Amino acid sequence: MFVNRSNFVGLSPMLTKEIYNVFSDFPGLQVVSGSQLDTDAVLIGVIESENEYMSSYKNAQNLFTKSQSSLTQSIGLRVPFYYAANTTYNYIVHYYLIKRPSALEISELSGNAHPYFSLNPKVVLRESLVTSGSFDRVVKALNQTERGGEVNFTKNKGIEAKSLEDSTIQAASLFKQVVLNAF
């Protein structure tokens, strides 16, 4: 179970899927998704990022439209401007492996009490891992007469989603290494 407290939409189900895939490789380990209380242990992850949306993303590279010959004609009479060409981001996943937790303990851990939960004797493993990623933004010039002066960024949301999905694969792989080293 993952709780998404970050500015990145849809990260929780992607990370759940990747962690499930990682643990399904271990022979003899039965992995059950959902909140079942009759299991030996429960893994809960809390995903966090910067508090403000604009602080979660950093523009690693900005380009000027005047230096891009394909865009100069597309923007028409507009004043040249800078646009983000590469964006980076990072988030932290706090992993808690709890031995036979009660419903109240799962609720507390899913809430705001997770920083203080490491003192609980039922916590078998507590690990915080930073995951980062980046994506290149696609800028396409539109040179049609009825749409002059536009610069199109339409593919960027899909590129960002794919990058976030790739980062969850990286996060699951990092966690697998932690588990292998711990046990």
C-alpha positions in Angstrom: 0.0 0.0 0.0 1.4 3.4 -1.0 0.1 6.8 0.1 0.9 9.6 -2.3 1.7 12.8 -0.5 3.6 14.2 -3.4 2.8 16.6 -6.2 3.0 13.9 -8.8 -0.4 12.6 -9.8 -0.8 8.8 -10.2 2.5 7.8 -8.6 1.0 5.5 -6.0 -0.5 2.9 -8.3 2.6 2.9 -10.5 4.9 2.3 -7.6 2.5 -0.4 -6.1 2.6 -2.3 -9.4 6.5 -2.1 -9.6 7.0 -3.2 -6.0 4.5 -6.1 -6.5 6.5 -7.1 -9.6 9.8 -7.0 -7.7 8.5 -9.1 -4.8 6.8 -11.6 -7.0 10.3 -12.7 -8.1 11.1 -14.1 -4.6 10.3 -17.8 -4.3 8.3 -18.8 -1.3 7.0 -15.2 -0.7 3.3 -14.8 -1.1 2.6 -11.2 -2.1 -1.0 -10.0 -1.6 -2.1 -6.5 -2.6 -4.8 -4.7 -0.6 -5.2 -4.1 3.1 -5.5 -7.6 4.6 -4.8 -7.7 8.3 -4.2 -11.5 8.6 -0.8 -11.4 6.9 2.6 -11.8 8.5 3.7 -8.3 7.5 2.5 -5.3 5.6 4.6 -2.9 3.5 3.4 0.6 3.5 5.1 3.4 1.5 4.6 7.1 1.9 5.6 9.2 -1.1 6.6 12.8 -0.5 7.9 15.7 -2.5 8.4 19.4 -2.0 5.3 21.1 -0.6 4.8 23.5 -3.5 4.1 22.2 -7.0 6.6 24.6 -8.6 9.3 23.5 -6.2 8.9 19.8 -7.3 10.1 20.5 -10.8 13.4 22.2 -11.8 14.1 23.4 -15.2 17.5 22.0 -16.1 17.7 23.6 -19.5 16.0 26.6 -21.0 16.2 27.5 -24.7 15.5 30.8 -26.4 13.0 30.8 -29.3 15.2 33.1 -31.4 18.0 30.6 -31.4 15.7 27.9 -32.8 15.2 28.6 -36.5 12.2 26.3 -36.7 10.4 28.3 -34.0 11.2 31.8 -35.2 8.6 31.6 -38.0 6.1 29.9 -35.8 5.9 32.5 -33.1 5.1 35.2 -35.7 5.4 38.8 -34.4 5.6 37.7 -30.7 8.6 38.7 -28.7 11.1 35.8 -28.5 11.0 34.0 -25.1 12.6 31.3 -23.1 11.0 27.9 -22.8 11.9 24.8 -20.7 13.6 22.1 -22.7 14.6 19.7 -19.9 12.9 19.3 -16.5 14.1 17.3 -13.5 12.2 16.2 -10.4 12.7 14.1 -7.3 10.6 12.5 -4.6 11.2 10.5 -1.4 9.6 7.1 -0.7 9.5 6.2 3.0 9.1 2.4 3.3 7.8 0.7 6.4 7.6 -3.1 6.8 5.4 -3.8 9.8 5.0 -7.1 11.5 1.3 -8.1 12.0 -0.1 -4.6 12.1 -3.5 -3.7 13.5 -6.0 -1.6 11.5 -5.2 1.4 13.8 -1.5 1.1 13.2 -2.0 1.0 9.4 -4.3 4.1 9.7 -1.7 6.0 11.8 1.1 5.2 9.4 -1.0 6.2 6.4 -1.8 9.5 8.1 0.6 12.1 9.3 2.2 10.1 12.0 4.6 8.2 9.8 7.8 10.2 10.8 7.2 9.1 14.4 6.3 5.5 13.6 9.9 4.2 13.4 9.9 3.8 17.2 7.1 1.2 17.1 8.6 -2.2 17.9 6.6 -3.8 15.1 8.5 -2.0 12.5 10.9 -4.5 11.0 12.3 -2.3 8.3 12.2 1.5 7.8 14.0 3.0 4.8 13.7 6.3 3.0 14.9 6.4 -0.6 15.2 9.4 -2.9 14.2 8.8 -6.5 14.8 11.3 -9.3 14.1 11.6 -13.0 14.0 14.0 -15.9 12.3 14.4 -19.2 12.9 16.5 -22.3 10.0 18.7 -23.4 8.9 18.5 -27.1 8.4 21.8 -28.8 6.8 21.7 -32.2 6.4 24.7 -34.4 3.1 25.3 -36.0 3.4 27.2 -39.3 -0.2 27.1 -40.4 -1.8 30.4 -41.4 -4.9 30.0 -39.2 -2.7 29.2 -36.1 0.2 31.6 -36.4 2.2 32.5 -33.4 1.6 29.3 -31.5 4.2 27.0 -30.0 2.8 23.5 -29.3 3.7 21.6 -26.1 1.0 18.9 -26.4 3.1 15.8 -26.0 4.8 16.8 -22.8 2.2 15.4 -20.3 2.6 12.0 -21.8 6.4 12.3 -21.7 6.2 13.3 -18.1 3.9 10.4 -17.2 6.3 7.9 -18.9 9.3 9.4 -17.1 7.4 9.1 -13.7 6.6 5.4 -14.6 10.3 4.8 -15.4 11.3 6.4 -12.0 9.0 4.0 -10.2 10.9 1.1 -11.8 14.1 2.6 -10.6 12.6 3.1 -7.1 11.4 -0.5 -6.9 14.9 -1.7 -8.0 16.5 0.4 -5.3 14.2 -1.0 -2.7 14.9 -4.6 -3.9 18.6 -3.9 -3.2 17.8 -2.6 0.3 15.8 -5.7 1.1 18.4 -8.1 -0.3 21.1 -6.3 1.8 18.9 -6.2 5.0 17.8 -9.8 5.0 
